[in-house]
Amino acid sequence: MVNLGVSLGGLAAVIAVQVDTTFAYSLLIAGNAISFAGCAAVVAMLPRTEPNRTEPNRTEPNRTEPQPTAGKT
């Protein structure tokens, strides 16, 4: 889907450059704004979910002594 969007955007840009009018560039900018509004509409329609909260792993011991680092002896 991304490749299609990039291809169509590039094609529209080539057409706008070839026509070389203010109206063509304005249409290109308006099309970009419409695509962003479409993406925002899709995100707004996603269902709301609760965050997945997990408890910390309590099975490992709490290590308070410094751990050896690589390369140092």
C-alpha positions as CSV (number, residue, x, y, z in Angstrom):
1,M,0.0,0.0,0.0
2,V,2.9,2.4,0.7
3,N,4.4,1.7,-2.7
4,L,1.1,2.5,-4.3
5,G,0.8,5.8,-2.4
6,V,4.4,6.9,-3.2
7,S,3.9,5.9,-6.9
8,L,0.6,7.9,-7.2
9,G,2.1,10.9,-5.4
10,G,5.2,10.9,-7.7
11,L,2.9,10.6,-10.7
12,A,0.8,13.5,-9.6
13,A,4.0,15.6,-8.9
14,V,5.3,14.8,-12.4
15,I,2.0,15.9,-13.9
16,A,2.0,19.1,-11.9
17,V,5.6,20.0,-12.9
18,Q,4.8,19.3,-16.6
19,V,1.7,21.5,-16.5
20,D,3.6,24.1,-14.6
21,T,0.6,26.2,-13.5
22,T,-0.4,27.6,-10.1
23,F,-3.6,25.6,-10.3
24,A,-1.7,22.3,-10.8
25,Y,0.5,23.0,-7.8
26,S,-2.5,24.0,-5.8
27,L,-4.2,20.7,-6.7
28,L,-1.1,18.8,-5.6
29,I,-1.1,20.5,-2.2
30,A,-4.9,20.0,-1.8
31,G,-4.5,16.3,-2.7
32,N,-1.8,16.0,0.0
33,A,-4.0,17.6,2.5
34,I,-6.9,15.3,1.6
35,S,-4.6,12.2,2.0
36,F,-3.6,13.4,5.5
37,A,-7.3,13.9,6.4
38,G,-8.1,10.4,5.1
39,C,-5.3,8.9,7.3
40,A,-6.6,10.9,10.3
41,A,-10.1,9.6,9.7
42,V,-8.9,6.0,9.6
43,V,-7.0,6.4,12.8
44,A,-10.0,8.1,14.5
45,M,-12.2,5.1,13.6
46,L,-9.8,2.6,15.3
47,P,-11.3,1.1,18.5
48,R,-10.1,2.4,21.8
49,T,-8.3,-0.1,23.9
50,E,-6.9,-0.2,27.4
51,P,-3.1,-0.3,27.7
52,N,-1.7,-3.8,28.3
53,R,-0.3,-3.5,31.8
54,T,2.1,-6.2,32.9
55,E,3.5,-6.8,36.3
56,P,7.3,-6.6,36.6
57,N,9.1,-9.9,36.7
58,R,9.6,-10.7,40.4
59,T,11.4,-14.0,39.9
60,E,14.9,-12.6,39.4
61,P,16.8,-11.6,42.5
62,N,17.5,-7.9,43.0
63,R,21.2,-7.5,42.2
64,T,22.8,-4.7,44.2
65,E,26.5,-5.5,43.5
66,P,28.1,-4.1,40.4
67,Q,28.2,-6.4,37.4
68,P,31.6,-7.0,35.6
69,T,31.9,-5.1,32.4
70,A,33.3,-6.5,29.1
71,G,37.0,-5.9,28.6
72,K,37.8,-4.9,32.2
73,T,39.3,-7.3,34.8
